[in-house]
Amino acid sequence: MQKLYEYEILNTPAEESFNNFAKLAAEIFEVTDAAIGFFDKHGTFIKALIGKHAAPEINPYLFNLIKTTDEDVVTGNASEFVHANDQSFLFQFFAGAVIKSAEGQNLGAIIVHGQHFQTATQNQLNMLNRLAVMISEKLETRMAFRKTLRAQDDRLHVLIHDLKNPMTTISLQSELVSRMPGADERTITIAEKINSQSKRMVDNLNQILSSARRETGSFKPQKNKINLRELLSKTVKDLNVISKNKNQAFTINIDTPVEIFGDQIKLQELFFQLLHNAVKFSYADSEIRISHQMAENRVTIAIKDHGVGLNESDLESLFMKFSRLSSAPTQHENVNGLGLITARMFVDMHKGRIWATSEGKDKGTTFFIELPLK
């Protein structure tokens, strides 16, 4: 449910792209009826529904068949009646593929059903499973875009907020200059112009910030005391499913208590992006090591993997939007080029630094995140 909320897919209106996925599934099996649904706490939310026999009452029944199986793709040839609203609906063939998140959680399914017996070929079932994967990738990419845009807005608003303070000071100082005893007419005129322009800039900045509050409720990081090891442990736990699929192990070498002040949600998203990248670009049966160093009022967290590594050109363009790197995920996992951009924005919002080092191809990569303790 948490993942579905992150995707912002539940209780949303119909979209042509999802309808096209359903239409393509129906065409693959040469049937008229298909649907896409997501498993919410109340049952199944139907996102797409096409076909002359695609009665809404049939689909929850079929989705429940998918929901209770451990298979990624299921098919059946059996005459079934579904009774609802004093009507009987007949289907004699169905097939469905589970839609999984990037972490391997079952989110929903894409299903087809028909009025006649037929035998699904392995090629058809493979294509249906591929459609389920494409739907998952669409959800991931859309979520990444939204998170990036919100992080960019948040960072911009924080910068605007920080800019207000010196502008307010300039306005006050210029007003004092205009009132200084003995100030000549030219000095007073210049000071008044500075005061007028700086006040206008402050007013404009206030309007932008007020708009941000109306849209999001709050744009500033909500800083609280955070136990760094607990935060990292929770993030690692969220990635357990996909790391186990590659038989990878996380090691957190933080033995002494480390507490920082920051926004829990934004910092967790920051480390999730970096650790998720480490999983994608590391080889199977490898270790991802997390360590830290303290210096004055700052802490530096290092995330070291034993993966494909980066060359000098990669390191220069690492935090640029949609940059093309020489490295690729070790099991062809989906990437959208936005994860590191979002991570950097969250670091900037906490007035920290982020960078990476690598000794070259197949020699792994280490990401460093430096954050102030307060």
Order of alpha helices (4+ residues) and beta strands (2+ residues): alpha-alpha-beta-beta-alpha-beta-beta-beta-beta-beta-alpha-alpha-beta-alpha-alpha-beta-beta-alpha-beta-beta-alpha-alpha-beta-beta
